[in-house]
């Protein structure tokens, strides 16, 4: 391996790019996010929160679809989660509960859901930087991440209301 190849990785097939390429950073962030979802499912399962575990699983499965769409450069369908279309997820997230600030008193499951929401928001912001100005913008990925963030806010608020 020569000096220039040392920091290269495959983007698609034999196409190599720098490991500093934004698409590689995005894929790494999605990988980390998937791991965080699995940890959250373990926590929820250990605490007997089967419904939360399943809902997190729905989002995790969609993240895997999102990653496949990015890697294969195929169109990503908007998320359908918890029986709701993407626009309904967005609407529900704005009408779920009175605005509540996340707090440690809401417990570890609520804290983890909120952390996942924040991490998805980070992925959305990276997607805007990487794909928003690309020759072929990936508005489908950017919108999907926005809706996943909305879904997690809805899940957080629903969980808080249920525990009251």
Helices and strands as residue ranges (DSSP letters): G 5-7, E 8-12, E 15-18, H 22-46, H 50-72, H 86-94, G 104-106, H 108-131, H 139-163
